[in-house]
Amino acid sequence: MNEYGLTLEDDYVVLKMITGEQLIAVKRAETKDYLTIEYPMLIKGYAFQNEDGMGEHVTASPYCKFSDDKTFTFDKQHIVFTK
């Protein structure tokens, strides 16, 4: 367990939102209409080209940087898919 109370046994989930955002987080609860997650991180990819060809840098940052909240609940109508 780390300082945030997370373990490898937690249920981690990747979300693709209707806005195009991709998130990775810990799934805490799910109902027919809603999904509750903790510690969501926004995943972004940046394409680049160098002398070896094309590549991609992937970064992760807090989903809502200016909020102290660690738990977020989303209406499933705003989620394209989860993995």
C-alpha angles and dihedrals in degrees: 000000000000132000091279094053093251124141136184087252092064117110105252118195138190116215130195109201126207087246089064094252118138118211135185118200147137113278111226105168141000134191132173090274108023142049121201119202137176131216097007116195122200111229118208131177124208119196118217138175127213137159090289094055134254124347142160134231114208120203134184126204135166111286095227106024097183098050129087090207116113097183125067131180120206130194106238089229086073094053121083095190145336129213 
